[in-house]
Amino acid sequence: MVEPWQDTALPAHVRAADLLARMTPEEKAAQLSSVWLGTEPDGDAVEVAPGQHAYADRSAALDGLLPYGLGHLTRPFGTVPVEPAEGAARLAALQRTIRAGNRFALPALAHEECLTGFTAWRATVFPTPLAWGATFDPALVTDMAQAIGTSMRAVGVHQGLAPVLDVVRDPRWGRTEESIGEDPYLVGTIGTAYVRGLEAAGIVATLKHFAAYSASRAARNHAPASVGPRELADVLLPPFEMAVRDGGARSVMPAYNDIDGVPGHANTELLTQLLRETWGFTGTVVSDYFGLSFLESAHRVAESASDAARLALTAGVDVELPAARCVDISDRPADALLDRAALRVLTQKCELGLLDPDWEPVSGDTPVDLDPPHMRDIARRLAEESVVLLANDSGILPLPSTPRLAVVGPLADEQAAMLGCYTFPRHVGVHHPELPAGVAVLTLAEALRAELPGAEFVADPADADICLAVVGDRSGLFGRGSSGEGCDAADLELPYGQGEIIDDALASGTPTVVVVLSGRPYALGRWADRAAAVVQAFFPGQEGGAAVAGVLSGRVDPSGRLPVGVPRRPGGQPAPYLAPPLGRHGDPSTVDPTPLHPFGHGLSYTTFSWDAPHCDSPELATDGETTLRLTVRNTGDRPGTEVVQLYLHDPVGTVARPEVRLVGYARVPLDAGASAEVRATFPADLAAYTGADGRRTVEPGALELRIAASAEHVHHTVPLTLTGPVREVGHDRRMRCEMRVK
């Protein structure tokens, strides 16, 4: 007889509730628990999470949980290198052990990191999220995420801990490379595109870090976030709201930081009142690694581990990751909290098919290719679209086909220059030097030799026609690099003294092209008038070497646009793009925060003209919409892609407003001499903002839409007038400006 919880014809929540009613309190608590195998301090694993070794020996062991079941299995592929087929077979065997150990034969939900691809040995390494932002291409990001999810599902993984939706507020923050950019609309649309792709593959997408993690004081990892309610509401929260509402994300991870003294893992207002009651989220909230323990040890708002569990579950956390230490089956939380969280976990397992009577783990009997040609092709296209040509006043680029080249700098022949901190080679592989990277990663020097077979490479810049100075970052974790988690910067000076390399190259008298391969923007104003050209790539992945070389040679027309501004000076300061008038340069201060290259900036090897736009209705109601039409022409002699950006300027507000903010964008690929019409449907909802009373409203009055190539390079302005009453908008508001190219 099939019990109701096993009946696949019934809704998931009904099945889960039936199973929950049959469970003991210990079995319910086990569903909130996780196990991270292979992380013992004397084992093979290295520390890839803060506190990993400190807490590993105090976490619950698998054997002790087996009679009751298990909620999550942590990183079966991303902890140590394992061949894909072998890893799938090991995971399948482990799932059989877990099922055999509990009376309902329930498997665990297996999760992995997947920020730059499946973080496993031999899996395709994609560009880092900051590079996704530089593409301004949500459709391609969806393709990437679906491919990543499909590969994870093929080996038995159910949940991915991505994307990062933190809006960059100060690029000194080490995790800038993991973020999509400094604009909430760009982060929201690109991040939602990733969520859609991962969820379409059947993998649970996990939004992180909720919330204000990137707004920490002095850009320090884990530091308190000093943000007001309006910055939180209008800058930091919208990407999460969009990904929940429009992307269908089924999991959320709280942030390590506190906001005004309230830690993210104990924030009922965020995790329950906003996320669930206002936004309607029905998935699971999983803790960041050791986030519950930090309530006791770091935030000091809990007296004990069990007290930390109580605080977190009360706030709305459902699962303790990566290993159960605070949620203890022998000292379980209150029944109501236990039932609420366990029901959510069981419902999600039911949605994934883990409660079905015929569920079987992936066998691992057949070969598994985690780096197939179609995934490398997506990685190549993403990398090519993400490279930003910052400056080319001399016209030195594209390079001639037979140049005499000097390629200098510590990153010129370094694989690390292509890889972010959450790629397997930099996350785990660096601690296994006896093994190869697992995937082919060309350095820029290697890629240039393949790209320019007629070039002559010399060591001395003085003997060259052109010098390429290759500088930037090596990613790492917790101080083991210049960029990445726990690798925050005191200022935005190029690390490792690399500015001297550029100075020496320029002193040779040879025209010098600066190539920056990094996880954050660095101050380049020192060379603004001296470098022949400047190219920026943000950890472009395993195909990044060929992509950058292709841009330098001209095989690829550069179409990347800056997702973060490039500063002129190294003094650390919050990103200036979304600043109100007093946050910009002016007489009251001697410090000029104006970036060298603004948000949205990027050049091409061809030229474009933008016809004057037509606006269907320059006057619209506060609940209306209008459509703009614009023709863009490629006036050059080669194909290229323009990125049309739409910004909103609000002349007068009830609170200080950003001078401009992005509300729409579209990539426009054009052959030489071709043209295309861009249509933008602008809803009045996008003019909403949060006022002093905490209400988000659309107000009547004058607005201005700016059609631009960057936040500062405006081609046309379109005045609008909103009419009618002040209108309060909520979770059902329109959050997108639909842009079509035809």
Salt bridges, closest charged atoms under 4 A:
GLU3 OE1 - ARG22 NH2 3.11
ASP18 OD2 - ARG22 NE 2.92
GLU26 OE2 - ARG332 NH1 3.32
GLU27 OE2 - ARG103 NE 2.59
GLU83 OE1 - ARG122 NE 3.03
GLU86 OE2 - ARG90 NH2 2.44
GLU112 OE1 - ARG75 NE 3.94
GLU113 OE1 - LYS208 NZ 3.07
ASP137 OD2 - ARG667 NE 3.86
ASP166 OD2 - HIS209 ND1 2.81
ASP170 OD2 - ARG172 NH2 2.75
GLU178 OE2 - ARG175 NE 2.74
GLU199 OE1 - ARG250 NE 2.65
GLU231 OE2 - ARG169 NE 2.95
ASP234 OD1 - ARG696 NH2 3.56
GLU241 OE2 - HIS731 ND1 3.05
GLU241 OE2 - ARG733 NH1 2.87
ASP246 OD1 - ARG245 NE 3.05
ASP246 OD2 - ARG736 NE 3.77
ASP288 OD2 - HIS209 NE2 3.88
GLU296 OE1 - ARG325 NH2 3.43
ASP307 OD1 - ARG310 NH2 2.52
ASP318 OD2 - ARG276 NH2 2.96
ASP318 OD1 - ARG344 NH1 2.87
ASP339 OD1 - LYS28 NZ 2.77
GLU351 OE1 - ARG250 NH1 3.94
ASP356 OD1 - ARG15 NH2 2.91
ASP371 OD2 - ARG376 NH1 3.73
ASP377 OD1 - ARG380 NH2 2.48
ASP377 OD2 - ARG381 NE 3.32
GLU384 OE1 - ARG380 NH1 3.12
GLU384 OE2 - ARG555 NH1 3.48
GLU385 OE1 - ARG667 NE 3.66
GLU414 OE1 - ARG474 NE 3.34
GLU434 OE2 - HIS432 ND1 3.49
GLU451 OE2 - ARG555 NE 2.88
GLU456 OE2 - ARG404 NH1 3.55
GLU485 OE2 - ARG175 NH1 3.25
GLU493 OE2 - ARG526 NH1 3.31
ASP503 OD2 - ARG526 NH2 2.33
ASP503 OD1 - ARG530 NH2 3.30
ASP557 OD1 - ARG638 NE 3.69
ASP592 OD1 - HIS585 ND1 3.65
ASP611 OD2 - ARG633 NH1 2.44
ASP616 OD1 - HIS614 NE2 3.46
ASP616 OD1 - ARG629 NH1 2.42
GLU625 OE1 - ARG734 NH1 2.59
GLU642 OE1 - ARG561 NH2 2.98
GLU659 OE2 - HIS649 ND1 3.99
GLU677 OE1 - ARG679 NE 2.86
ASP685 OD1 - ARG727 NH2 2.23
ASP693 OD2 - ARG695 NH1 3.18
GLU704 OE2 - ARG706 NE 2.67
GLU712 OE2 - ARG584 NH1 3.12
GLU728 OE1 - ARG695 NE 3.11
